[in-house]
Amino acid sequence: MSHDDEPVFRKSPWGTSRYTYNPRNPVGLGLIIAGSAFAIVMMVMMQNRTGPFAPPSEKPWNPPTSTYEPPAYTYEPPTDAPAPRP
C-alpha cells in the first residue's frame, strides 16, 4: 500500500483555514513524532533544570561600584565685588 500520493499537510478537520500534519504520509508522521519527542525532552529539561534551563554556575559579573566623590562645595565671594559696608 503506497502513501506517496498523500500530502504532508492537510486542512484542519474543524473547518478552519489552518493546516495540520498528515499522519498517513510518512514524512507527516515523522514530523508528528519528532515534534512530540522534542516537546517532551524540553519539558523534562525544564523540570530538571538542565541544559539551557540550568541556573548560572557562577556569580554574574558585577562591576565595581564607583569610588568617585564630588569635591566639597566651598563658597568664595567674587574678588571684583566691593566689600560690604558695616
N, C-alpha and C positions, 0 to 999 in steps of 0.2 A: 504494500500500500504506500503510494508516494504522496508526500505532503508538500512537494515543491511548488504546487500552484497556490498554496495558502499564503496570504500576505503576512508580513511580520507584525504589522499594526492593523487593527480593525476598529471600526467605530464602536463607541461605548454602547452597551445594550440598553442603557437607560434613556436613550433618545437625545443625549446632549451632543454637542459638536466635538467632544473630546475623543481621543484615540487611546486604546489600551493595547498591551502586548497580546499577541495571539498565541495561546499555548498549543495550538495544533501545528504551528510552524516550529521546526527545531531551533531556529535562531530566537524566536519569541520565547520559547520555553527556557532556553539557556539564559536569556536576559531576565526572566522572572526569577530563576533560581539564583543567578549571580546577584541581582539586586536584593533579594531577601537575605542571602548569606552576608552580604556587605552590611546591611542594616543590623543584623543580629550581632555581628562581630563588633560593630561600632558601639552598640548598646552595652555589650559585655565590657568593652574597654572603658566606657564611661563609668560603669558601675565599679570596676576595679581600679579606676584612676591610673591607667597605664597608657603608654604611647603618647599621643598628642594631648591627652587629658590628664597627664601626670602633673602634680604640683611642681613648681620650680625647686630644684635640688639645692640651690644656693640662695643666699640673700640677694635680692635685686640690687642693682647698682644704685647707690645713694651718694650723690655728690656732697662734698663737704659744705658745711654752712659758711656763709660769708663772714669774714672777720673784719669787714670794713666798718669803721666807726667814724661818723661825721665829726668834723672839728668842732670844738666847743665854741659857742657863739659869744663873742665879746663886742660890746658896742664902743666905738671910738667916735667922738664927735668930729665933724669935719674941721680941718685946721684953718680953712679960709673964712670961717664964720666968726663974727665978733664974739667976744666973751660976754656972757650975760652980766647985767649990772646988778649989784647987791641991793 
